[in-house]
Amino acid sequence: MSQTGIKEPPKSLKGILSNIGPGMILAGSIVGSGELIATTRTGAEAHFDFLWLIIIGCIVKVFAQIELGKHAITNGKTSLAAVNEIPGPRFRIPVGRRIFEANWFLLFWSVMFLAILAQQGGIVGGVGQALAISIPLTEEGAERNRYVSKKIAIEIAKEENNTAQITQLKEELRLLGNPPDSKDDVYWALITTVLTILLLIIGKFSLIERFSIILVASFTFITIVNLFALQTHEAWAVKPEEFMRGLSFGFPEIKDGNNPLITAISTFGIIGVGAAELLAYPYWCIEKGYGKYVGPCEENEAWLKRAKGWMKVMNWDAWGAMLVYTFCTIAFYLLGAAILGRTGLLPEGSEMIQTLSTMYEPVFGSVARSIFLTGAIAVLFSTFFIAIAAQGRLCMDVIKVSGVATLTEKQNSFGLKVLAIVLPLICVMCYVFFPKPVILVLISGTMQAIMLPLIGFAVLYFRYQKCDTRLIPSKIWDACLWLSFLGFLITGAYQVYAKIFS
């Protein structure tokens, strides 16, 4: 970190708010997979019982997020460079003429990275499904849309006790016959991937920042309006006793061998700031300029003042984003429990997007699908775009950190452009050969849930071994870090237990 670019932190609220942004990029990267897909699936399986777990999953991670960001901007080190200094076993793996040298943490991250690419395959598949419903490319695709739409409408009519409509829909379904196979979702996923590659090649931080804020804000607003309007429909309204049951730390029953807790723990790994986003956040803080503005660590009052000032801006950024995605996550969970849970509809396979759109039908009626599809395309594409941008940066960083190559700034930029082509193609191939987006997302959620206690350990190591003595936080903050670590540990341990003994 050089002296170039040192900048005094803003003092006014207006100045602080004008300098936030990394947190909203994270919000843009998590609403698609964590909230829209995984959270609604958990609500469908567990009904209202796990609302408390969803809220804790959003709040508990922000302490680790801030500590990682603080370490990055005061030490000038990226996440992977920092965690590679954690004591423990180190591994040397030949890569051509070079040696990949990394500690245990970096090695596990490399495995999780592959799961994240599969998750993004599920996301781009979701975009493909939404576009296939909105703009079918083949007659088979249009016929399949009509069939799935009728089938889901029957379940909605059953919950509303509309006998006449059920009879009519069943007859219409009989006349349609068996649904034809369609690849429209795959075609659209491939088209989306090409568009993403083009945006990533020309994209800069400011573009990513504005893009994510606009898309997330628009769909979040529609979802919240939908949830509140739902309360005027007696059959679908969230009753006070149901809401309170969701906050009572209860557990749903295991039915037909299906344990909602396993899905919920996987969801815990990616809702709010997931493990992948926790490690990505410092990169966005550095790219925003926080580290550059603070400058290299110095034993003087001026540096300390700058560090505290920009850490304050980062705190506003992290907590502000947390409020946005927590409120959004609660809305999606309640919609999933109120509509999908009551009808018994589970979003899965090639019918995932069609199923999720039912959450908007009681309020928006015949235009529900159009409204939902527009929002779903926006946030899922935003998630795919931002996540690939972040993972490309981490991938280039691990090449440098592990000693595989020493890259100049020009070589790093070229490498990011190459990854902007390679990574999206790998992701979409995951969906092409395994078109089950919910499973792809939950696989990544499992890996990220296991990664969380490792991140918690890293955060505590940075706090007690690497923290500048002038920046030591309060005992209350330390207690929150330990509670965060405990939550991560329980989540990771249960995920391992469930996968071994399920």
C-alpha positions in Angstrom: 0.0 0.0 0.0 1.5 3.3 -1.1 1.1 6.9 0.0 -0.6 7.7 -3.3 -4.4 8.4 -3.0 -4.5 9.1 0.8 -7.7 10.9 1.6 -9.3 12.3 4.7 -12.5 10.5 5.8 -15.9 12.3 5.5 -17.3 13.7 8.7 -20.9 14.5 7.8 -23.7 11.9 7.3 -24.1 13.0 3.7 -20.3 12.4 3.1 -20.4 9.0 4.7 -23.4 7.9 2.7 -21.8 9.1 -0.5 -18.9 6.8 0.2 -20.7 3.5 0.9 -21.1 0.9 -1.8 -19.3 -2.5 -1.1 -22.1 -3.6 1.2 -24.8 -3.0 -1.5 -22.7 -5.0 -4.0 -22.9 -7.9 -1.5 -26.6 -7.4 -1.2 -26.9 -7.6 -4.9 -25.0 -10.8 -5.0 -27.0 -12.6 -2.3 -30.7 -11.7 -3.0 -30.8 -14.1 -6.0 -29.5 -17.3 -4.5 -29.9 -16.9 -0.8 -33.1 -15.1 -0.6 -35.1 -15.8 -3.7 -34.3 -19.5 -4.0 -32.9 -21.0 -0.7 -34.9 -18.9 1.8 -38.3 -19.5 0.0 -37.4 -23.2 -0.2 -36.8 -23.3 3.6 -40.1 -21.5 4.2 -41.9 -24.0 2.0 -40.5 -26.9 4.0 -40.4 -25.5 7.5 -43.4 -23.2 7.2 -43.0 -20.4 9.8 -40.9 -22.3 12.4 -37.4 -21.2 11.2 -38.0 -17.5 11.0 -35.8 -17.0 14.0 -32.9 -19.0 12.4 -33.2 -16.9 9.2 -33.0 -13.6 11.1 -30.0 -14.9 13.2 -28.3 -16.0 10.0 -28.5 -12.5 8.6 -27.3 -10.6 11.7 -24.6 -12.8 13.2 -22.3 -12.6 10.1 -22.0 -8.9 10.0 -19.5 -8.9 12.9 -17.1 -11.1 11.0 -17.7 -9.1 7.8 -16.7 -5.9 9.5 -13.6 -7.5 11.2 -12.4 -8.8 7.8 -13.0 -5.4 6.2 -11.1 -3.7 9.0 -8.1 -6.0 8.6 -8.0 -5.3 4.9 -8.1 -1.6 5.0 -5.7 -1.2 7.9 -3.2 -3.7 6.7 -3.6 -3.5 2.9 -4.0 -7.2 2.6 -6.8 -9.1 0.7 -8.8 -11.8 2.3 -6.8 -14.7 0.8 -3.4 -13.1 1.5 -4.5 -12.6 5.1 -5.9 -16.1 5.7 -2.9 -17.7 4.1 -0.9 -16.4 7.1 -3.0 -18.3 9.6 -0.9 -21.0 11.4 -1.4 -24.6 10.6 -0.6 -27.3 8.0 0.8 -26.0 4.7 0.7 -27.8 1.4 2.9 -27.7 -1.7 1.3 -28.9 -4.9 3.1 -28.9 -8.3 1.3 -26.8 -10.9 3.4 -27.2 -14.1 6.8 -25.6 -13.4 5.4 -23.7 -10.4 4.4 -24.8 -6.9 1.0 -24.1 -5.4 1.8 -23.4 -1.8 -1.0 -22.8 0.5 -2.2 -23.4 4.1 -5.2 -25.5 5.1 -7.6 -22.6 4.9 -6.7 -21.7 1.3 -6.9 -25.3 0.3 -10.5 -25.6 1.6 -11.4 -22.3 -0.1 -10.2 -23.8 -3.4 -12.7 -26.7 -2.9 -15.5 -24.3 -1.9 -14.7 -22.2 -5.0 -15.8 -25.1 -7.2 -19.1 -25.4 -5.3 -19.7 -21.7 -5.8 -19.3 -22.1 -9.5 -22.0 -24.8 -9.4 -24.2 -22.4 -7.4 -23.8 -19.8 -10.0 -24.8 -22.4 -12.6 -28.1 -22.7 -10.6 -28.5 -18.9 -10.7 -27.9 -18.5 -14.4 -30.3 -21.5 -14.9 -32.9 -19.6 -12.9 -32.4 -16.6 -15.2 -32.8 -19.0 -18.2 -36.1 -20.4 -16.7 -37.5 -16.9 -16.1 -36.7 -15.8 -19.6 -38.0 -19.1 -21.1 -41.4 -18.4 -19.4 -41.4 -14.7 -20.4 -40.2 -15.2 -24.0 -40.4 -18.9 -25.1 -38.1 -19.6 -28.0 -39.9 -22.7 -29.2 -43.4 -24.0 -29.5 -42.5 -26.9 -27.1 -41.4 -24.2 -24.5 -44.7 -22.4 -24.8 -46.7 -25.6 -24.4 -44.7 -26.6 -21.4 -45.2 -23.2 -19.8 -49.0 -23.6 -20.2 -49.0 -27.0 -18.6 -46.9 -26.1 -15.6 -48.9 -22.9 -15.1 -52.2 -24.9 -15.0 -50.7 -27.5 -12.6 -49.6 -24.8 -10.1 -52.9 -22.9 -10.4 -54.7 -26.1 -9.3 -52.7 -26.1 -6.0 -53.5 -22.4 -5.5 -57.2 -23.0 -6.1 -57.2 -25.9 -3.6 -55.9 -23.7 -0.9 -58.6 -21.1 -1.7 -61.3 -23.8 -1.7 -62.4 -22.7 -5.2 -64.0 -26.0 -6.4 -65.3 -24.6 -9.7 -61.9 -23.4 -10.7 -60.2 -26.6 -9.7 -62.6 -28.6 -12.0 -62.1 -26.2 -14.9 -58.3 -26.3 -14.5 -58.2 -30.1 -14.3 -60.1 -30.3 -17.5 -57.8 -27.8 -19.2 -54.8 -29.8 -18.0 -56.3 -33.0 -19.4 -56.8 -31.4 -22.8 -53.2 -30.2 -22.8 -51.9 -33.8 -22.4 -48.4 -34.6 -21.3 -46.0 -31.7 -21.3 -43.3 -31.8 -24.1 -39.6 -31.6 -23.3 -38.2 -28.1 -23.8 -34.6 -26.7 -23.8 -35.7 -23.0 -23.9 -34.3 -22.5 -20.4 -30.9 -23.8 -21.5 -30.9 -21.6 -24.6 -31.7 -18.5 -22.5 -29.0 -19.5 -19.9 -26.4 -19.6 -22.7 -27.6 -16.2 -24.1 -27.4 -14.7 -20.5 -23.9 -16.1 -20.1 -22.7 -14.4 -23.3 -24.2 -11.1 -22.1 -22.6 -11.5 -18.7 -19.2 -12.1 -20.3 -19.5 -8.9 -22.3 -20.5 -6.8 -19.2 -17.6 -8.4 -17.2 -15.0 -7.6 -19.8 -16.0 -3.9 -20.0 -17.3 -3.5 -16.5 -15.7 -1.4 -13.7 -16.4 -1.1 -10.0 -18.8 1.9 -10.5 -20.8 0.0 -13.1 -21.2 -3.0 -10.8 -22.1 -0.8 -7.9 -24.9 1.1 -9.6 -26.1 -2.0 -11.4 -26.6 -4.0 -8.1 -28.2 -1.1 -6.2 -30.9 -0.4 -8.8 -31.8 -4.1 -9.4 -31.9 -5.1 -5.8 -33.8 -2.0 -4.7 -36.5 -2.4 -7.3 -37.3 -6.1 -6.6 -37.0 -5.7 -2.9 -39.7 -2.9 -3.0 -42.0 -5.1 -5.1 -41.6 -8.0 -2.7 -42.3 -6.0 0.4 -45.4 -4.4 -1.2 -46.5 -7.9 -2.0 -46.0 -9.2 1.5 -48.0 -6.3 3.1 -50.8 -6.6 0.5 -51.0 -10.3 1.2 -52.4 -9.5 4.7 -55.7 -8.4 3.1 -56.2 -12.0 1.8 -57.7 -14.1 4.5 -56.5 -17.4 3.1 -52.9 -16.2 2.7 -52.3 -13.6 5.5 -49.6 -14.3 8.0 -51.4 -14.6 11.3 -49.9 -13.1 14.4 -49.6 -16.5 16.1 -47.7 -17.9 13.1 -45.3 -15.0 13.2 -44.7 -15.4 16.9 -44.3 -19.1 16.5 -41.5 -18.3 14.0 -39.7 -16.3 16.6 -40.1 -18.9 19.4 -36.9 -20.9 18.6 -39.0 -24.0 17.7 -38.2 -26.8 15.2 -40.6 -28.2 12.6 -41.4 -31.9 12.5 -39.6 -34.3 10.2 -42.2 -35.5 7.7 -41.8 -38.4 5.2 -38.0 -38.5 6.0 -37.6 -34.9 5.0 -35.7 -32.9 7.6 -36.2 -29.1 7.0 -33.3 -28.4 9.4 -30.8 -29.7 6.8 -32.2 -27.3 4.1 -32.3 -24.5 6.7 -28.6 -25.0 7.7 -27.6 -25.0 4.0 -29.6 -21.8 3.6 -27.9 -20.3 6.7 -24.6 -20.7 4.9 -25.6 -18.3 2.0 -28.3 -16.0 3.4 -27.2 -12.6 4.5 -23.5 -12.5 3.9 -22.5 -16.1 3.1 -19.0 -17.4 3.4 -18.2 -16.5 -0.2 -19.4 -12.9 0.4 -17.5 -12.6 3.7 -14.3 -13.3 1.8 -15.3 -11.1 -1.1 -16.2 -8.1 1.0 -12.6 -6.9 1.6 -11.9 -6.9 -2.1 -14.8 -4.5 -2.8 -13.6 -2.4 0.1 -10.1 -2.2 -1.4 -11.5 -1.5 -4.9 -13.8 1.2 -3.5 -10.6 2.8 -2.2 -10.9 2.5 1.6 -7.5 1.0 2.0 -5.9 3.4 -0.4 -7.5 6.4 1.5 -6.1 5.2 4.8 -2.6 4.7 3.5 0.2 2.4 4.9 0.2 1.9 8.7 2.2 4.6 10.5 2.9 5.4 14.1 1.3 8.8 14.1 -2.0 10.4 15.0 -2.9 11.3 11.4 -2.9 7.7 10.3 -4.9 6.6 13.3 -7.5 9.3 12.6 -7.8 8.3 9.0 -8.1 4.6 9.9 -10.9 5.2 12.4 -12.7 7.5 10.0 -12.7 5.1 7.1 -13.6 2.2 9.4 -16.6 4.3 10.5 -17.6 4.6 6.8 -17.2 0.8 6.4 -19.4 0.2 9.5 -22.2 2.3 8.0 -21.8 0.4 4.7 -21.9 -3.0 6.4 -24.8 -2.3 8.8 -26.8 -0.5 6.2 -26.5 -3.4 3.8 -27.4 -5.8 6.6 -30.7 -4.0 7.3 -31.5 -4.2 3.6 -30.9 -7.9 3.1 -32.3 -8.9 6.5 -35.6 -7.1 5.7 -35.6 -8.6 2.3 -34.8 -12.1 3.6 -37.6 -12.0 6.1 -40.1 -11.0 3.4 -39.0 -13.9 1.1 -39.2 -16.4 4.0 -42.7 -15.3 5.0 -43.9 -15.5 1.4 -42.4 -18.9 1.1 -44.1 -20.1 4.3 -47.4 -18.4 3.7 -48.0 -19.6 0.1 -45.6 -22.4 -0.9 -45.7 -24.0 2.6 -49.5 -24.0 2.7 -50.0 -25.3 -0.8 -47.2 -27.9 -0.5 -45.4 -26.5 -3.6 -41.6 -26.9 -3.5 -39.5 -24.9 -6.0 -37.3 -27.4 -7.8 -36.0 -28.6 -11.1 -37.1 -26.9 -14.3 -40.3 -25.7 -12.6 -38.5 -23.6 -10.0 -39.3 -20.2 -11.4 -42.9 -21.1 -12.2 -43.4 -22.3 -8.7 -41.8 -19.2 -7.1 -44.1 -16.9 -9.2 -47.1 -18.2 -7.3 -46.0 -16.2 -4.3 -47.2 -13.1 -6.1 -50.5 -14.4 -7.6 -52.8 -13.7 -4.7 -52.0 -10.0 -4.7 -51.1 -9.2 -8.4 -53.5 -11.8 -10.0 -53.0 -12.2 -13.8 -50.0 -9.8 -13.9 -48.2 -11.6 -11.1 -46.1 -13.7 -13.3 -44.9 -10.8 -15.4 -44.1 -8.8 -12.3 -42.2 -11.7 -10.7 -40.4 -12.7 -13.8 -39.1 -9.1 -14.3 -37.9 -9.0 -10.8 -36.5 -12.5 -10.8 -34.5 -11.9 -14.0 -33.2 -8.7 -12.5 -31.9 -10.0 -9.2 -30.8 -13.4 -10.5 -28.8 -11.8 -13.2 -27.4 -9.2 -10.7 -26.4 -12.1 -8.5 -24.7 -14.0 -11.3 -22.9 -10.9 -12.6 -21.6 -9.7 -9.2 -20.7 -13.2 -7.9 -18.6 -14.0 -11.0 -16.9 -10.6 -10.8 -16.0 -11.3 -7.1 -14.9 -14.9 -7.7 -12.7 -13.7 -10.6 -10.9 -11.3 -8.3 -10.4 -14.0 -5.6 -9.2 -16.5 -8.3 -6.5 -14.1 -9.5 -5.5 -13.3 -5.9 -5.0 -17.0 -5.1 -2.7 -17.3 -8.0 -0.5 -14.6 -6.5 -0.9 -15.5 -2.9 0.0 -19.2 -3.5 3.1 -18.3 -5.5 1.9 -19.8 -8.7 2.7 -16.5 -10.5 3.8 -13.0 -9.7 1.5 -10.7 -11.6 1.8 -7.1 -12.6 -1.2 -4.9 -12.6 -1.5 -5.2 -16.4 -1.3 -9.0 -16.2 -3.9 -9.1 -13.4 -6.3 -7.0 -15.5 -5.8 -9.4 -18.4 -6.3 -12.4 -16.2 -9.6 -11.0 -14.9 -10.8 -10.6 -18.5 -9.8 -14.2 -19.3 -11.7 -15.4 -16.2 -14.7 -13.2 -17.2 -15.0 -15.6 -20.1 -14.0 -18.9 -18.5 -15.9 -18.8 -15.2 -19.3 -18.0 -16.7 -18.9 -20.8 -19.2 -18.1 -23.3 -16.5 -21.1 -22.1 -14.5 -23.6 -22.5 -17.3 -22.2 -25.9 -18.2 -23.1 -27.0 -14.6 -26.7 -26.2 -15.4 -26.7 -27.6 -18.9 -25.6 -31.0 -17.6 -27.4 -30.9 -14.2 -30.5 -28.6 -14.7 -31.6 -28.6 -11.0 -30.9 -25.1 -9.8 -32.1 -25.5 -6.2 -29.8 -28.5 -5.6 -26.9 -26.6 -7.2 -27.5 -23.6 -4.8 -27.9 -25.8 -1.7 -24.7 -27.7 -2.5 -22.8 -24.5 -2.3 -24.8 -23.5 0.8 -23.5 -26.7 2.4 -19.9 -26.0 1.6 -20.2 -22.4 2.7 -21.9 -23.5 6.0 -18.8 -25.7 6.6 -16.5 -22.8 5.7 -18.2 -20.5 8.2 -16.4 -21.8 11.4 -13.1 -21.6 9.6 -13.8 -17.9 8.8 -14.8 -17.4 12.4 -11.5 -18.8 13.5 -9.7 -16.5 11.1 -11.5 -13.5 12.3 -10.6 -14.3 15.9 -7.0 -14.8 14.9 -6.9 -11.4 13.2 -8.5 -9.8 16.2 -6.2 -11.1 18.8 -2.9 -11.6 16.9 -2.9 -9.0 14.1 -5.0 -6.1 15.3 -3.2 -2.8 15.8 -3.2 -2.1 19.5 -4.6 1.4 18.9 -7.7 -0.1 17.2 -8.6 -2.7 19.7 -12.5 -2.8 19.9 -14.7 -2.8 23.0 -15.4 -6.0 25.1 -19.0 -5.9 23.8 -17.7 -6.2 20.2 -15.4 -9.0 21.2 -18.3 -10.8 22.8 -20.2 -10.4 19.6 -17.3 -11.9 17.6 -17.3 -14.9 19.9 -21.0 -15.4 19.6 -20.6 -15.1 15.8 -17.9 -17.8 15.9 -20.1 -20.0 18.1 -23.0 -19.7 15.6 -20.6 -20.5 12.7 -19.2 -23.5 14.6 -22.7 -25.0 15.4 -23.8 -24.5 11.8 -20.7 -26.1 10.3 -20.7 -29.0 12.8 -24.3 -29.8 12.2 -23.9 -29.7 8.4 -21.0 -32.2 8.6 -23.1 -34.4 11.0 -26.2 -34.3 8.8 -24.3 -35.1 5.6 -22.5 -38.1 7.2 -25.5 -39.6 8.9 -28.3 -38.6 6.6 
